[in-house]
Amino acid sequence: MSERQFAAHSSQLAEGKGKPKSWLSKAMRHYPLIFWGTLSIVLFALTALLAPLLAPYDPNLQILADRLLPPSVHHWLGTDQYGRDVLSRMIYGSRISLSVGLVAVAIYVGLGTLLGAVAGYYGGLVDSLIMRITDIFLSIPTFLLILMVIAFVGPSILNIMVVIGLTSWTDVARLVRGEFLTLREREFVLAARLMGLSSKRIIFFHILPNALGPLWVVATLGIGGAILLESSLSFLGLGVQPPTASWGNMLMEGKEHLTDAWWLVTFPGLAIFTTVLAFNLLGEGLREATDPKLQDSKSF
């Protein structure tokens, strides 16, 4: 290579190094957990939203002549004991799992945030009362408490969402209380009090926005946990009731055919695993992104 060619090649390399990289490549390099978790969740959400367009068959259509068919060109994931297409039922089942996870987490994050904010801001007797109620809920295993409530109110999609939401708020309340106890003595809060702002305004417009970082992590991880809870309840027959398709009751119906129809439990189990994993990846990525100790090494 001549001296001129070498100089031109070096100039091209320098220009390439100087070009700014796209935000996508930066996200993949600095926050891979957030990127892949978000991408997976978006795909699951699109699948649930476009279920009528993506499902090749009616999820409740029974063709007994086609019962227990293995995966094939006509039925990509096979059929169940009633001749229903497994792929179609899984696509519609994603609607149930994601809906339960999102609604249940919205309920318990909202309730836990409100109680934790009030306890942490006011302190004293209010704090003691709310924390003792929290301790009572913590002393009862969450899954057992949910089973007891479902046994009384009856299994349905709405009841599952509400019961999970109303019995899982304790960790959020303790987290928000701890954040408020730290933030309520900061200078910007004292300045807001001196300006005569109401307690409601200080709580929701000054302190709460500064405590949202850990809440995002808890909420994201909680969605995966809620999906697992719904699947467990449906597997036990206390969740979403057939013929409505959910991944949990698909596992329940398929457990009788573990030896002769492996696809009935394999594919719903993989769907639950990958969905929960996606939310856990996103939650862990958010935790890393909001951790001040990691910001210096992962700045854009």
Secondary structure, DSSP 8 states (H G I E B T S, - for coil): --HHHHHHHHHHHHHHHHS---HHHHHHHH-HHHHHHHHHHHHHHHHHHTHHHH-SS-TT---GGGTT--S-SSSTT-B-TTS-BHHHHHHHHHHHHHHHHHHHHHHHHHHHHHHHHHHHHH-HHHHHHHHHHHHHHHHS-HHHHHHHHHHHH---HHHHHHHHHHHS-HHHHHHHHHHHHHHTTSHHHHHHHHTT--HHHHIIIIIGGGGHHHHHHHHHHHHHHHHHHHHHHHHTTSSS-TTS--HHHHHHHHGGGTTT-THHHHHHHHHHHHHHHHHHHHHHHHHHHH-HHHHGGG--
